[in-house]
Amino acid sequence: MRRLWPFGVVAAVELIGVAVDSTVLQWLAKPLLAPVLLVHLLRARRRVDPVAVGLVFATGGDVALLVSGDTAFLVGMVCFLCTQVAFLTAFLRHRRPPLVAVASYLACWAAANALLWNSLGPLRLPILGYSLALSLMAAAAAGVSRRVAVGGALFLVSDLLIGLEAAGTRLPGHGLAVMTTYIAALLLITTGWVAVAARRARPTPAVDGPAPRPRPVPGNAR
């Protein structure tokens, strides 16, 4: 975890930028959040896997969402859709998620879209598709590890807050809540995935001692 101090610095600058509404600080820090974690992942894994690909698309999404306007919002959504698909691919390759997690997240997906449907306007269908991929990713994360599961849940919470804003509802401390949950989600997913990969790569210790001798077979045995 000591190697992650640059991520802590970048995250702190980003949150300060959001708190004081500084566009300069956000442009300096936000595009670096996923790349710093990507470097950590590549150092640990020494190869590109779907989680690494997801972090690349997350970088594109972060940059797009720094630009105002519906077009930039849709570009960011497409980038993060690719992130969710990449994460989902990695998690499903590792292990099937619990059915209760899949059912729970799909129920939340249906309920959230039903509640926001009339307020989303032309964004209804894009958000419907994106939120489905996001919910499936969060459900699949539950089958990897506790840390990754919490990261997947926080990713969903962060994007749910963005969806509420798109529907015209902005909660107090909205920006900080979105970025805090998003930053925590990226950190937990990346570090959790590194830990799981390290456990899988750990060799099974050999059993010490001589191998047992076979028992003699009686002469009348068949």
N, C-alpha and C positions, 0 to 999 in steps of 0.2 A: 504493500500500500504506500510505501514511501515514494515510489516512483510516480504517484498520482498527485503530488503537490502542485504541479503546473495546472492540473484540472481544477484544484481548489482555488488557485489564484484567478483563473479565467472565470470560474463560476461566481466568485465573489464580485469581480468587476461587472459581470453581466447583471447580477442582482442589484448592485448599487445603481447601475445604469437604468434599470427598470424602476427602482424606487424613486430616483430623482428625475426620471423622464429625460435622460440624456441619450439622444440619438447617437452621438459620437461613441460613448462607452459601449452601447449595445452593438454598434457596427464593429467595434474593436474586438469584443469578447464573444458574442453569440456564434459567429462563424467558426470559432476555434473549439467550441465545446466537444463536438463529435470527433474532430480530427485528433485532439489530444488523447481521447479514449481509444481511437483507432490505433495510434502509435503504441499505446500500452498493450492492446490486444495482439498486435502483430509481433511485438517483442516476446510476448508469452507464448503465442501459438506458432509463430514462425511460418505461417501460411495464411492465405486469404480464404476465409470461410464465409458462409452467408451472413453471419453477424457483422463481419467486417464490411461486407457489401451494404448491409443495412445502415451502418454508420456513415458510409459515403453518401448515400441518398439523404440521410438525415441532415448532413451538411448543406446539401442543395436546398432542402426544405427550410432550414433555418435562414438561409440567405434570402430565399423568396419571400418569406413572411416578414422580413424587415422592410419590404417594399409595400406601400399601400396600394389598395385597389383590388377589385374582384379577380382580375386576371392573375395577379401575383398570388392571391390566396389559392386559386385553383392549381397553379403551378406547384405551390408548396404542398397542397394536398396530394398531388400526383407523386411528388418526391417521397412524402411520408407514407403513401400507399405502398410504394416500392420497399420502403423500410419495413413496414409491417409484414409484407410477403416474404422478405428475406429472413426476418426474425422467425416467422412462422415455419419456414422451411427448415431452419436450423433446429428449432425446438422439436419439431415432429420427427426429424431424423434421430434425435436423441432418445425420445420416449413418447409413447402415446399419453395424452393428458387424461386426467380422471374425468369420467363422464359427468360427474356432478359439477365440475368446473365448467365444462362445455355448456351444460344446460343452464347454469347460473348466468354465465356471461351472455349467452344468446337471449335469455329472458330480459336481462338488463338492456341489451341492444334494442330489442323490440319495444320495450317500455319507453326508453329515451327517445327513439325516433317517433313513436306515436305522440308523445307529449310535445315535441318540438316541430312536428310536421307542418302545421299551419303557419308557423312563424319563419320557416327557412326559405320560402320563396323558391327562386330558381336553383338554390343550392341543395334542395331536397335530395335529389337522386345522387349527386356526387357524395354528399355526406352519408347517405344510406349505404352506398357501396364501401366507402372508406371505413365507416364505423363498424361494418361487418368484419372487414379484414382486421381491424384493431381489436375487436372483441375476440376473434379466433386466436390472434396472437397472444392476448392476455390469458386465454384459456390454456393454450399450449404451454405458456410459460409456467403454469402451475405444475406441469409434469416434469420440469427440469430440476428445480431446487427452490427452497424457500426464498432465497435472495432474488432469484430471477422472477419468481412469482410475484413478489412485492413490486419489483420493477415494472413488470407488465401491468399490474393493477394501477400503479401511479401514472404510467403512460396513458392509460384509458381515462383516468381522472383529469389529467392535464388537458387532453383533447376534448373531453366533455365540457370543460370550462370554456374552451374556444368555441364549441358548438353553441353553448348558451349565449355567448356574445354575438355569434352570427344570427341567433334568433332574437336578438334585441335585449337580452338580459345580461347586465354587467354587475357582478357582485363586488362588494367592497374589497379592495386589495386584489382585484382580479389579476393584474399583470404579474404581481409577485407570486400569487398562488399558481398561476400557469407555469411560470418559469421554475419555481422551486420544485414542483412535482415532476416537471419534465427533466430537469437536471438530475434529480434523485433517480428517476427512472433509467436514464441512460447509464448512470454510474452503477446502479445495482445490476442491470442486465449485463453490462460488460464485465464487471468484476465477478459476478456470479457465473457467467459463462466461462471465464478463464479458470475459475476454481473447479468447475465441473470437468472441463477438458483436462486439467492437471490430474485430477483423480483418475480419469479414464486412462491416461497415459502412464500412470504409475505401474511399474511391473509387479506382478504377483510374487511375493517372497517364496523362495524355494524351501522345502521342508528338509531340515537337517537330519542326519542320521542315516544308517544303512537301510536299504529297501528290505522289507520283510521277506523271509524265505518261504517258498511255496510249501504247503503241507504235503506229505507223502500220500498218494492215493492208494487205498486198500486194493488188494488184488482182485476182490470179487466185485469191485465197483464198476458200474457201466457208464 
